[in-house]
Amino acid sequence: MPLPDRASQTLDFAGRWSNERNPQRRDIATGVWVRDSYEGRSGHNFTISEIALTESTNFSSGEAWAISLAWSGNSKFMVERIWDRTQSIGASEILLPGEVILKPGESYQAPALLAAYSSAGLDGVSERFHSHIRGRTLHPKRARPLTLNMWEAIYFDHDATKIKAIAEVAAEIGVERLVLDDGWFGARRSDHAGLGDWIVNKKVWPNGFTAIISDIHERGMEFGLWFEGEMVNPDSDLYRAHPDWVLNTGGHSENNWRHELVLDLTNAAAFSHVLEQVSAVLTEFPIDYIKWDHNRVVVDASNNLQAAVRNQTLAIYRLFSELKKRHPKLEIESCASGGGRVDLGVIDYVDRFWVSDNNDALERQRNQRWTGQIIPPELLGTHIGPTPGHQTGRSLSLSFRATTALFGHAGIEWDISKISNSDKAALKTWAAYYKANRDLLHTGKSIRIDYADENAYLYGVIDKKRERAIFSFAQLAPTTAVHPAQLTFRDLNPDKNYQVKAVYPAGAPLYMLIEPPTWLTGVTLSGAVLMEIGLPAPILAPENALLIEINQSN
């Protein structure tokens, strides 16, 4: 697509496992800037969007031209300026040599390219993508359940007594969905064995899931289960019976990664095996939700010596589609070692994305900020992790972790059977706050303020009538000035008055040794004042966040 001369910069995203979607902005120069991914999935280093913009474009103002690709396989995004200064932006699927060979009369259907223009900055781009995604007939309609995933609580230590203890506290807090992660099937007592054998391990679960699901349902919660159906361990009954069912390149040795090989879903028999075994589990037990993982890069992806990434990608789309056809109430979460498959291709087959395996709230502030550039918050799994965090070892307050997790499809990833009574009480009030406000959080317009201090974020959501808003002021690192920059807001009605106050659903943040401003207890000001003059910012200790409610006065 052509770009005007005034588009002088590009913005895209880079990353790795547990550190996805870091923004990188650069000047457009003569030549071709290419961001490609050969992972056989979109990948942790995948740029979910390529955005051209003017030098002055920020969150609230300036022009931006954004594209995204509806595809989960190999891909390429590019921006090009040639010798006569002509500029263009584009994206495509990457086809490996010989991957698509058309016979006479056949055609190739390229993945859809989605494009948006904004004259209202990067938030204008977000608004257009969010509006498009929310307008789909298959977009989740019911309230997003507060979810507890048990991976970081138990890992492979599946013990019914332990899980019941977690379920008991979860129900008391107000959790609405409990998800059992890896370790329930085949010989899966570690990540070395069992993938491909989607049959309940009778040594771990001698009576199957009936009793534990019944207990969870009786406590008013849904039950979810983990799968990784695209992979197989060499140490599995499936591989021993069908070693020819993996993607390979013929005479070369099979590429083992994380003790896994990639199951060839372009093979009809392998596809049927996964579909029927997964569907059988979903039929035998009342399972409401599955977390579907994809824990390795797809390399040497060949079927009968023909490159197979494209057909493998289409196969997982068909598999998800068939599972939902057979189980109409089923919801699916897309996980790929965290945020390795977050894209506008698989979005039409899933109901939630796991944003990152990194639950450290400080890292999640940045990750969620930029994943939300394209994906609306109700589709982003945002959990309160344990402290210290299992990925970074950093200790963070529950208040900060809870405020960070609020702005998405909220949940918990923590052994709550061991928490203190005070933490339990805080989680309970936080859960109630999430439920009371998730309609606003999941339908409102996302706003990121161009805050004057790079050490803090100010962001939130506002409803369509501009009557209600919730903002977070997050102090990521110490402020460099004696007084932080004023808190100014956007998109309020300048002629209406608003009541503004701080709220503490999971406890108050930590302030520096200076008395916080009096407006925190409540003040009424016009929209014009709040947008043009703003409020004095409290001096928060680093790694703390304040939640601010703004409600139009009668």
Disulfide bonds with the S-S distance in Angstrom:
none
